[in-house]
């Protein structure tokens, strides 16, 4: 009886452990590993073994710094398992493909896997494992192209607000002294990247504050770059420079 009480409290009950083959995976890459389940002090029925990929980030909303935590993807690994007391550890292979259109890991945006044993009448056993989601070749080419143009990331660049990831840059070479900042949003796809740029012109003079408040110093443009245009950062940098310059020239003279 005492063992049942302890198992119900999650003490000496069934345990779960997810072991990743690699904890660094690129967008669109394959996550693989094994879920290990071991028996506790008593027989227990596991209704469900689930795993969820969760993202956490902090982002600015006006003058406030906010937090977001949400599930990106989830799956049922197994269901209705009888785990005998002190039974040998069992392993369940797991493999799935990451989406392309999710945020990448940055200092402000982090990922974890949450593996959960749903045990009726007991506190569920949980295992947390961190994972880094890095850019694939096309996204890395885009980021390298921005860097080669002299755009320097701001401190909170790469924050995710639950809907989109925002990258903020200060110009140090290209259009330095003319641009206040460049904001970049992108959604990776298997064969291309959908990119949105917010180009903020540097404004001086008596009406600078009013112009900024009315967003008259901004220009938004969205476009697609194919994987063929994202093979080499030099080529991509030329394309980006042309688009940014063209859109900058469309902003009024202030």
N, C-alpha and C positions, 0 to 999 in steps of 0.2 A: 504493500500500500504506500509506504514511504517513497519507494522508487517511482511510483506513478505520480505522486505529488511533485517530486523533483523534476521528472520528465516534463510534466505539465508546465513547470516554471522555466523550462529550457535548460535545466541542469541534468547532466547525464542522459540527455535525449539524443535523438538522431542528429547528425551534423552534416553540413555540406561544405564543399570546397571546390571552387572553380579555378582550374589552373590553365592559364593562357599559354599557348605555344610561343606567342610573341606579344608583348604588351605595347608595341609600336606598330600601327597599321595605317596605311594611307587611304585616302578617300577612294571608295569603290573597291578596296582590297578585301581579302578574305580573313575573317577572324576564325581561329580554330583553337581547340583545347578540349579538356575533359572536365566533366562535372563528377566529383567524387562524393559519394554518400556512405556514411558509416553508421552502424547501429549503436543505440544507447543501452541503457540498463534494462529497458523493457521492450516488448514488441510494440511497434507503432505503424500505423497506416499513414502514408503520405498521399494526401489527395492530389497534390500537384507540385512539380518542381518547375519554377519559372525563372526566367532570366531577363533582365531589363538593362538596356544601355541608357544611362542617364547623363545629362549635361548640366553643369552648374556654371553660372557666370555672374559677374557684376557689371552694371552699366549705369551711365548717367542719364537721368531724366530731369532736364532743367538743372537745378542746383542740387538735386538729390542723387545719392548713390544707392541704387537698388540691386536686389539679388533676384536671380531666376534659377529655378531648378525644375527640370522637366524630363520626361521619358522620351527618348528619340525613337527607340525601337524595342520590341519585346517579343518573347516567344515562350511557348510551353515546351519544356524539355522532356518531361515524362509525367504520367499521372497514374493514380491508384497503385502505388507500390507498397508492398508489405515488407517492412524492414524488421527482421528478427533481432532480439536482444543480442548485443555483442557479436552481430554478424560481421563477416569479413567485408571490407570496403568494396563497393561496386563502383564502376566507372562508366560514364555515358559520354561517348564522343559527341562533340558539337562543332559545327562549321556553318558559317553563313557569310554572306557578302554585305559589306557596308554600303549604305547609299552614297551617292556622289554629292547630293545637295544638302549636306549638313555642315555645321561649323567645323573649323579646324581647331586644334588645341592651341591655346595661347596662354600667357601668364594669367589672364583674367577669365579664360574659358577652359574648363577641365571636364574630363569624362571619367565615369566609373561604371563597372558592371555590378548590378545587385542580383545575386542569386538567392532564391528564397524557397524554403521547404514549407508548404502549407500543410500543417498537421492539425486536424480537428481536436479541439479540447486542450491544445497546448500552445505555448508561445512559439511562433514560427522561428526556425533557424535561418540565419541570414549570413551571407558571405559577401564582402565588398572587395572589388579588385579595380585598381586604377588602370586606365589605358590611355595612350596618347594617339590621337588621330592627326596624322601629318598630311601636308598637301601632296596630291599626286603630281605627276610631272607637269601637267598643264597649269595647275594652280601655282606651283613653285616657280614656273617660268614667268607667270604674271607678276608675282611678288618680286622676283629678281629684276624684272624689267623696270618696275617702279623704283627699286633701289638704285639701279644703274642710271636712272634719270635724276638721281639726287634727292628723292623723296624720303624723308626720315620719319619713322613711325613715332606717333605720340605715345605717352605712357599707357593710356587705356585702349590703344588700338587693338582690335580683335575682340572687343566685347560683344556679347550676344544678348539680345533683349527678349528672347523667346520667339521672335519672328525672323529676324535677320541679324547677321554679323556685320559690324561696322569697323572699317579700317580708316584711321585718320592719319594724314601725313602733312608735314611741313616741307615746303620746297627749299632745298639748299643749293640747287644748281639751276635746273630748268625752270624758267619763269620766276626765279627768286626776285623778291621785291615787287612782283606783280600779283602773285597769288598769295592769299592769306593762308589757305589750307586746301587740301584735296581730300574729299571723303570718297571711299571706295566700298561698294557693296557688290558681291558676286555670288552666283549660284552655279556651281560646277555641274556639268552633265557628262555623259560618257564620251561624247564627241565634240564638246564645245564648252564655253563658259559664257553665261549671261552676265554682263557687267553694267553697273550703274555708277556713274561718277557725279559727284556734286563738286562743282568748281567754284570756289569762293575767291572773288577778286579782292585784292587789298585796296581799301578806299581811304583816302585822306581828305582833310578839309572840314569846313564848318558843318556840312550836312552828312558827314560820315556815319554818325550814329543813326540818323533817320533812315539813311539808305540801307544800312545793315538791318534795322528793325523791319523794314519792308521787303527784305530779301531781294532788293534790286541789284545786289552785287553777286548774285548766285546764278548758276546755270546748271541744269540737270541734263544728262544725256545717258541713254541706255543703248547698248549694242551687244553683238555677239562676236566672239573670236573663236574660230575653229581650232581644233588640235593642230592642224597644219600651220596656223599662224602663231602657235604657242610651242614651237619646237625649240627655238633658240631665243634667249632673252634679248639679244641685240635686235633681232627682227621685230620682236614684240614691242620693244622700247620705241622703235621708230613709228610703229602704228599708233601706240598710245600718245606719243608726242604730237603727232599730226592731229589726232582727235582732240586732245586737250587744247592745243593752240587754236584750232578752228573754233571750238566752243568758247574759248576765252575771248576771242575777237568779236563774238556776238554780244557780249555783255556791254551794256552802255558805258559811255565814257564819263567817269566820275572822278 
